[in-house]
Amino acid sequence: MEKKVIIDSSLNNSTLLLRDTLYNYLLPIVKSKRTIILLCIGSDRSTGDSLGPLVGHKLRFLSRDNFYIYGSLESPVHAKNLKDIIKEINQKFKNPYIIAVDACLGSIQNIGNICVEEKPLSPGSAMNKKLPPVGNLSITGIVNISGALEFMVLQNTRLHTVITLADIISNGIYHSVLKTIGGRRLERPIKKAAISR
């Protein structure tokens, strides 16, 4: 398995590339009956940082047996509650496989790229926040350029870029879940986490 897969969201087949990449990672996890958690990180109060909540919002009806989603526009997972959410996940599930989705900043030529890596991501690093690394697999969308005044950069990110990335990431995850887990709906939805804002 490749260490890092980069997918250009402007390609016509970007959704299929992401689906097939995730399928390769998820198939052995599904076969092992390990619970999969999709953890969508970010804030709905900043355009550039809203990628995770948008993905969670688009996939909110996808929960299946052994597949659960945390983070959405309604109940975002962000810097203030991330540690509590991780603690809750680890209490509810034994050895869960966490897919962490978040926005990130990068070089100008990489804006619009989606990166998939089999390693934790470091949420809040663009804002110099000390948050725990999270995830067995990370999916990041590069929404803008890194450099100085990154808070302002995130606030002034084009919504079109974020929406495009959210569409492709959510569609890629959706089709990979259907391909690996199938169409079995969750019989009893997991209780929504109480999230302070």
N, C-alpha and C positions, 0 to 999 in steps of 0.2 A: 504494500500500500504506500502511495506517495506521501511524503511528509506534509506537503502543502499543495493544495490545488487552487489555482486562480482562474476564475471564470469572468470573462468580459460580459457584462449585462447587456451590451449593445448587440451581441450576436443573436441571430434568430433562434438558435438552438440552445440558448443559455439555460432555460428551464430544464431541458432534457439532460444537459451536461450535469447540472446540479442534482437532478433526480438520480442519475446513474452513479454519481460520486457518493451520494448519501446512501444509496442502496448497498454499495460495497461495504460501507462502514456498518450499516445497521443490520444486515442479514445475520451475521454471526451473533449479534446481541439479541435479536429476536429469537433465534434458535436456542439460545441459552436461557430463555424465559426471563431475562433480566428486565426490570422496569425501566422504561425510557422516559426521561423528563425533558421537555422542551422549555428552556428557561429564556424568556425574551426580556432583555435588559434595556432600560432606557427611560426617558421621561417624555411625557406628552406635552411638556411645557417648553420644549426647545425643538425646533424643526429638525436640526441635525441629529439630535439624540432620540428622535421618535421612531427610528427604524425598528427597534425591538418591539415596542408596544404595538406598532402597526402590524407586524408579522403575527404577533399573538392575537390581535383583534381579527385578522383575516382567517386564522386557523382555530378560532374559539370553539367551533363545533366539531373539531377533529378528534377529540379525546376518545380513546379506545381502551380496551383492557390492556394494561401494561404500558399505556402511553398517555401522559398527562401534560398539560400546558400551564405554565405560570407566566404571568405578565401579559398585559393587554392595555388598550387605551383606558378602559374603565378601572383596571387595577394594576397599574404599572409596578414593575420591580426596578427600583432605583437605589441610589447611594444610601438613602436613609433606612431602607428596609431590607437590603440585600442579605445582610448577615442573618436576620431573623428568618427570611424565606429559606435560605440554605439550611439553617438549623431545622426548620419545619420539615423540609424535604427529607433530610437524613433521619428524622424521627419517624416519619410515616412509611418510608420505603427502605428496604434492605439493599444496600449496595446498588443504588440507582445509577443508570448511565445517563449523564446529563449532557444535553446538546445546548450550548449557550449561544444566543444570537445577540449581536450588538452592533452598533455603528462604530466606525473608527475613522481617523483622519490619516491621510497618506500624501504621496507626491501627486502633483497635478495630473500627470499622465495616467495615474492609477484610479482616479475618481470614477466611480461606477463599477469597479471590480468587486467581485465577491471572493473571499478567501475562506477555504475550508481547511482546518488543521486538526490533527488528532492531538490536541493539547489544550490546557485551560486558557481562557482569555483573561485579561486583566482589566475589568471594567473600571471606568473612571480615570484611566491613566492619562488621557488627554487633558483632564482637569486637575491632575496631580493629586487625586484622591487615593487614600490608602485603603483599598478594598481587597478582600481575599480573591485570589485567582479562582475561577470557577469553570467547571465543565470538563468532560472527557473529550468532547469534540466541540470545536468552536466554528461558528459561521459569522464572519464579519463582512459588512458592506462599507466600502470606502466612500464616504459622503462628501468630503471636502479636503482641502489641503491642510497639512499640519504646519506648525510653526508658532509664531507669537500670537498672543491674545486668542487662544483656542476657544475660550468661552464665547467670544464674539463671533468667531468663525462658525461654531455650531449654531448660534442664534441666527446667522445670516446664510445658512445653507439653503440651496434651492429645494423647494418641496418636490419639484418634478424628479430630481435625482433620488430623493428618499422614497417616493412612491414607486418609482420604477424598480428600485432595489427590493422594496418590500413585496411587490407583486411577484418578482422572479423567485425570491427566497421562499415566500409562502407557497407558491405553486410547486417549486422543487421539493419542498418538505412534504406537501400534501401528496404528491404522486409517489414519492419514495415510501411514505407510510402505507399508502394503499397497496403498493407493490410488495412490501415486506410483511406488514401486519394484516392487511386486508381490510374489508369493509365492516368489521364487527364494531358496532357502536358500544360505548360504555353503558352498562346497565344502570349504574347509579353514579351520577356525576360526583366528582370529589367536591367536598365542601370548599367554597371560595375562601381564600385566605383573607384574614382581616389585615388590611394594609393601611398604615398611617401615611398621610400625605404631607 
